Amino acid sequence: MSYGGEVIADSTNKWCGNSLRFATEEEAKAYVDDLMWRWTAVRERRVVQSDDPVNYRWDGSRARPITDTQAMQQNNLEQGEISDRLGNFDEWGNRIRPRS
């Protein structure tokens, strides 16, 4: 289980989130609170539970991607399984495509 943040940032009143997933509810809350201050149009914010694997951590001032090594230590998984589950994401939760 992991936690992610969602916001309402327009007049549609639809909750929107990204693929950043944190190990704790507190980390996700800190992230979405920070997002609210950076995005001035945010009307509401919330933290939701997810079945997605944890892929980010909150370092006290920003979201940082979890490395394969950190994830392996946390989940005690094999390297290939971590790469398959974790993927590569930038700080906004967008998947990074490998360069050709």
C-alpha positions as CSV (number, residue, x, y, z in Angstrom):
1,M,0.0,0.0,0.0
2,S,1.1,3.6,-0.7
3,Y,-0.3,7.1,-0.5
4,G,-0.7,9.8,-3.1
5,G,-2.0,13.3,-3.3
6,E,-4.9,14.7,-5.3
7,V,-6.1,18.2,-5.9
8,I,-9.0,20.1,-7.4
9,A,-7.5,23.0,-9.4
10,D,-10.3,24.2,-11.7
11,S,-14.1,24.7,-11.9
12,T,-14.8,21.0,-12.9
13,N,-14.5,19.9,-9.3
14,K,-12.7,16.7,-10.4
15,W,-10.0,15.3,-8.3
16,C,-6.7,15.0,-10.2
17,G,-3.4,13.3,-9.1
18,N,-0.2,12.0,-10.5
19,S,1.9,8.8,-10.1
20,L,3.9,9.9,-7.1
21,R,3.4,7.3,-4.3
22,F,4.7,7.7,-0.8
23,A,5.2,5.2,2.0
24,T,3.3,7.1,4.6
25,E,0.2,9.3,4.7
26,E,2.2,12.0,6.3
27,E,4.7,12.1,3.4
28,A,1.8,12.4,0.9
29,K,0.2,15.1,2.9
30,A,3.4,17.1,3.0
31,Y,3.8,16.7,-0.8
32,V,0.2,17.8,-1.6
33,D,0.5,20.7,0.9
34,D,3.6,21.8,-0.9
35,L,1.9,21.4,-4.3
36,M,-1.0,23.6,-3.1
37,W,1.5,26.4,-2.4
38,R,3.1,26.1,-5.8
39,W,-0.1,25.8,-7.7
40,T,-2.1,28.9,-6.9
41,A,-5.4,27.6,-8.4
42,V,-5.8,24.6,-6.0
43,R,-9.2,24.7,-4.3
44,E,-9.1,21.4,-2.4
45,R,-6.5,18.8,-1.6
46,R,-6.6,15.2,-0.2
47,V,-4.5,12.1,0.4
48,V,-5.7,8.8,-1.0
49,Q,-4.5,5.2,-0.5
50,S,-3.2,3.3,-3.5
51,D,-2.2,-0.3,-4.3
52,D,0.7,1.1,-6.4
53,P,4.3,0.5,-5.2
54,V,6.0,3.3,-3.3
55,N,8.2,5.3,-5.8
56,Y,8.9,8.6,-4.0
57,R,9.9,9.8,-0.5
58,W,9.5,13.3,1.0
59,D,12.8,14.7,2.3
60,G,11.3,17.6,4.2
61,S,11.3,20.0,1.4
62,R,10.6,18.1,-1.9
63,A,9.7,14.8,-3.3
64,R,12.6,12.6,-4.3
65,P,12.5,9.4,-6.4
66,I,13.3,6.2,-4.6
67,T,16.3,4.4,-6.2
68,D,16.1,0.7,-7.0
69,T,18.5,0.0,-4.1
70,Q,16.3,1.9,-1.6
71,A,13.3,0.0,-2.9
72,M,15.0,-3.3,-2.7
73,Q,16.0,-2.7,0.9
74,Q,12.5,-1.6,1.8
75,N,10.7,-4.4,0.0
76,N,13.4,-7.1,-0.1
77,L,12.8,-7.8,-3.8
78,E,15.0,-8.9,-6.6
79,Q,16.6,-6.3,-8.9
80,G,14.5,-7.2,-12.0
81,E,11.2,-7.2,-10.1
82,I,12.0,-3.7,-8.6
83,S,12.7,-2.3,-12.1
84,D,9.5,-3.8,-13.4
85,R,7.4,-2.4,-10.5
86,L,9.2,0.9,-9.9
87,G,9.7,2.3,-13.4
88,N,11.4,5.7,-13.9
89,F,9.6,8.9,-12.9
90,D,10.6,12.5,-12.7
91,E,9.8,14.8,-9.8
92,W,6.4,15.5,-11.2
93,G,5.4,11.9,-11.5
94,N,5.9,11.6,-15.3
95,R,7.4,8.5,-16.6
96,I,10.9,9.0,-18.0
97,R,11.5,7.3,-21.3
98,P,15.0,5.8,-21.9
99,R,17.1,7.6,-24.4
100,S,17.7,5.7,-27.6
